[in-house]
């Protein structure tokens, strides 16, 4: 079999790229799972990005118009009248994108594993059958643990963390997500409580499982009220290169992931547009450089994460005091974008009093902001 493009990985990035190319080129998608979804994913996507990228509305489970941030001893709230983010069902999200691609002419090989390249062809296995597909271009969109990345010899300059998320039954404020920052409970990452409905929320963190377990108790949630539990891994940093010959990496396989929140759906989709253009033009050389905006966001997020890792809980409390002030909350509520943290921080840095207060707490934080 032969195609113009073979996309290895039928997650959000791979399926989204397939929708962009289907009908313009002969496209095939290989997905090792027998069905879509299944990965640990909170599924929060900024409303502005969701609409701009044309994501499937059928996948929306809930709309968020604000967030409550908790430290060990204090809290503050950011809110808007209109929804600023959507919570999606990952299975429906991937399935609807795949349906679009198939209707556009893409072929899907479900339950099929990519095992490597041989003589310029992709070797695949479905049940006990082994076969090959040849393509002009290959795209690895096969998760953080990318087999395609390993095949092209991509190097990692990244921090890899284990993540845990559960859907828990309780009582929640449906249109507000919760962000908990307590380094005494978890020095590696923050905790989140994101409602799917009034009585179910996705609760999770990255780091040690014991931290996740302790947080459930701290938040007053019952471990025996969990109706779904998932674990997974994330890579925060760089995977180089994104392109080797006629092979490109996309989405989590390229570590196109926000280091501040570990979300990757939007970054993967944005880069899919650039990759689709490069593929259609027949030259992958422009792909990586054309993703400069995403690369800038990743670089910024890594600087912020470095500051967080070096900050004590006492320092975090001081940052909360500044960000919880009326002036800071007004700036955040006006400029905040769930998928563009750089814009939010730059807006904060333009306020002299806020800048001076943050500088007093941590000069390294200001260097990251600027």
URDA-V272411 format. One record per residue. N is the residue number from 1. RES is the residue in three letters. SS is DSSP state (A for helix, B for strand, O for the rest). OMEGA is omega in whole degrees, 0 to 359 (NA if undefined). Layout:
n	res	ss	omega
N	RES	SS	OMEGA
N	RES	SS	OMEGA
This chain:
n	res	ss	omega
1	UNK	O	182
2	UNK	B	179
3	UNK	B	172
4	UNK	B	183
5	UNK	B	172
6	UNK	B	179
7	UNK	B	182
8	UNK	B	183
9	UNK	O	181
10	UNK	O	173
11	UNK	O	182
12	UNK	A	184
13	UNK	A	181
14	UNK	A	179
15	UNK	A	179
16	UNK	A	177
17	UNK	A	179
18	UNK	A	178
19	UNK	A	181
20	UNK	A	184
21	UNK	A	183
22	UNK	B	182
23	UNK	O	177
24	UNK	O	180
25	UNK	B	174
26	UNK	O	188
27	UNK	B	172
28	UNK	B	178
29	UNK	B	178
30	UNK	B	179
31	UNK	B	185
32	UNK	O	178
33	UNK	O	180
34	UNK	O	177
35	UNK	O	182
36	UNK	O	179
37	UNK	O	177
38	UNK	O	182
39	UNK	O	174
40	UNK	O	184
41	UNK	O	179
42	UNK	O	173
43	UNK	O	175
44	UNK	B	179
45	UNK	B	179
46	UNK	B	184
47	UNK	A	181
48	UNK	A	179
49	UNK	A	181
50	UNK	A	182
51	UNK	A	183
52	UNK	A	183
53	UNK	A	177
54	UNK	O	180
55	UNK	O	184
56	UNK	O	181
57	UNK	A	180
58	UNK	A	185
59	UNK	A	185
60	UNK	B	178
61	UNK	B	185
62	UNK	B	178
63	UNK	B	183
64	UNK	B	177
65	UNK	O	179
66	UNK	B	180
67	UNK	B	173
68	UNK	B	181
69	UNK	B	181
70	UNK	B	167
71	UNK	O	180
72	UNK	O	189
73	UNK	O	184
74	UNK	O	180
75	UNK	B	171
76	UNK	B	187
77	UNK	B	174
78	UNK	B	183
79	UNK	B	174
80	UNK	O	179
81	UNK	O	181
82	UNK	O	178
83	UNK	O	177
84	UNK	O	177
85	UNK	B	177
86	UNK	B	172
87	UNK	B	185
88	UNK	B	171
89	UNK	O	187
90	UNK	A	182
91	UNK	A	180
92	UNK	A	180
93	UNK	A	181
94	UNK	A	183
95	UNK	A	180
96	UNK	A	176
97	UNK	A	179
98	UNK	A	178
99	UNK	A	177
100	UNK	A	182
101	UNK	A	180
102	UNK	A	178
103	UNK	A	177
104	UNK	O	177
105	UNK	O	180
106	UNK	O	174
107	UNK	B	179
108	UNK	B	175
109	UNK	B	183
110	UNK	B	181
111	UNK	O	184
112	UNK	B	185
113	UNK	B	172
114	UNK	B	182
115	UNK	B	178
116	UNK	B	177
117	UNK	B	174
118	UNK	B	180
119	UNK	O	177
120	UNK	O	180
121	UNK	B	177
122	UNK	B	177
123	UNK	B	186
124	UNK	B	179
125	UNK	B	175
126	UNK	B	188
127	UNK	O	181
128	UNK	O	183
129	UNK	B	175
130	UNK	B	179
131	UNK	B	183
132	UNK	B	173
133	UNK	B	177
134	UNK	B	180
135	UNK	B	175
136	UNK	B	180
137	UNK	B	176
138	UNK	B	179
139	UNK	B	175
140	UNK	B	176
141	UNK	O	192
142	UNK	O	169
143	UNK	O	180
144	UNK	O	179
145	UNK	O	189
146	UNK	O	174
147	UNK	A	179
148	UNK	A	178
149	UNK	A	178
150	UNK	A	181
151	UNK	A	181
152	UNK	O	177
153	UNK	O	179
154	UNK	O	181
155	UNK	B	180
156	UNK	B	168
157	UNK	B	192
158	UNK	B	174
159	UNK	B	181
160	UNK	B	183
161	UNK	B	174
162	UNK	B	181
163	UNK	B	180
164	UNK	B	178
165	UNK	B	179
166	UNK	B	168
167	UNK	B	188
168	UNK	B	176
169	UNK	B	179
170	UNK	O	177
171	UNK	O	188
172	UNK	O	174
173	UNK	O	196
174	UNK	O	187
175	UNK	O	177
176	UNK	B	172
177	UNK	B	179
178	UNK	B	176
179	UNK	B	183
180	UNK	B	181
181	UNK	O	180
182	UNK	O	184
183	UNK	O	176
184	UNK	O	175
185	UNK	O	181
186	UNK	O	180
187	UNK	O	187
188	UNK	O	187
189	UNK	O	174
190	UNK	O	174
191	UNK	B	176
192	UNK	B	173
193	UNK	B	186
194	UNK	B	183
195	UNK	B	169
196	UNK	O	178
197	UNK	O	179
198	UNK	O	186
199	UNK	O	177
200	UNK	B	177
201	UNK	B	173
202	UNK	B	185
203	UNK	B	182
204	UNK	B	176
205	UNK	B	173
206	UNK	B	180
207	UNK	O	181
208	UNK	O	180
209	UNK	A	181
210	UNK	A	178
211	UNK	A	178
212	UNK	A	181
213	UNK	A	180
214	UNK	A	182
215	UNK	A	178
216	UNK	A	179
217	UNK	A	180
218	UNK	A	182
219	UNK	O	180
220	UNK	O	179
221	UNK	O	185
222	UNK	O	178
223	UNK	A	179
224	UNK	A	177
225	UNK	A	179
226	UNK	B	179
227	UNK	B	176
228	UNK	B	179
229	UNK	B	179
230	UNK	B	176
231	UNK	B	180
232	UNK	B	181
233	UNK	B	177
234	UNK	B	177
235	UNK	B	181
236	UNK	B	182
237	UNK	B	185
238	UNK	B	168
239	UNK	B	186
240	UNK	B	355
241	UNK	O	173
242	UNK	O	182
243	UNK	B	173
244	UNK	B	182
245	UNK	O	179
246	UNK	O	180
247	UNK	B	178
248	UNK	B	176
249	UNK	B	183
250	UNK	O	175
251	UNK	A	181
252	UNK	A	179
253	UNK	A	177
254	UNK	A	185
255	UNK	O	175
256	UNK	O	190
257	UNK	O	178
258	UNK	O	179
259	UNK	O	181
260	UNK	O	183
261	UNK	O	183
262	UNK	O	175
263	UNK	O	183
264	UNK	O	185
265	UNK	A	183
266	UNK	A	179
267	UNK	A	179
268	UNK	A	180
269	UNK	A	178
270	UNK	A	180
271	UNK	A	177
272	UNK	A	177
273	UNK	A	180
274	UNK	A	180
275	UNK	A	178
276	UNK	A	179
277	UNK	A	181
278	UNK	A	179
279	UNK	A	181
280	UNK	A	179
281	UNK	O	177
282	UNK	O	182
283	UNK	O	181
284	UNK	A	186
285	UNK	A	183
286	UNK	A	189
287	UNK	A	187
288	UNK	A	181
289	UNK	A	180
290	UNK	A	176
291	UNK	O	186
292	UNK	A	180
293	UNK	A	178
294	UNK	A	179
295	UNK	A	178
296	UNK	A	178
297	UNK	A	179
298	UNK	A	180
299	UNK	A	178
300	UNK	A	180
301	UNK	A	178
302	UNK	A	177
303	UNK	A	178
304	UNK	A	180
305	UNK	A	179
306	UNK	A	178
307	UNK	A	180
308	UNK	A	182
309	UNK	A	182
310	UNK	A	185
311	UNK	O	177
312	UNK	O	177
313	UNK	A	177
314	UNK	A	177
315	UNK	A	179
316	UNK	A	178
317	UNK	A	179
318	UNK	A	177
319	UNK	A	178
320	UNK	A	179
321	UNK	A	180
322	UNK	A	183
323	UNK	A	179
324	UNK	O	179
325	UNK	O	181
326	UNK	A	182
327	UNK	A	181
328	UNK	A	181
329	UNK	A	177
330	UNK	A	179
331	UNK	A	182
332	UNK	A	181
333	UNK	A	179
334	UNK	A	189
335	UNK	A	187
336	UNK	O	174
337	UNK	O	185
338	UNK	O	184
339	UNK	O	179
340	UNK	O	182
341	UNK	A	180
342	UNK	A	179
343	UNK	A	180
344	UNK	A	182
345	UNK	A	177
346	UNK	A	178
347	UNK	A	177
348	UNK	A	183
349	UNK	A	180
350	UNK	O	178
351	UNK	O	186
352	UNK	A	182
353	UNK	A	178
354	UNK	A	180
355	UNK	A	180
356	UNK	A	181
357	UNK	A	179
358	UNK	A	178
359	UNK	A	179
360	UNK	A	180
361	UNK	A	186
362	UNK	O	176
363	UNK	A	180
364	UNK	A	177
365	UNK	A	179
366	UNK	A	178
367	UNK	A	178
368	UNK	A	180
369	UNK	A	186
370	UNK	O	NA
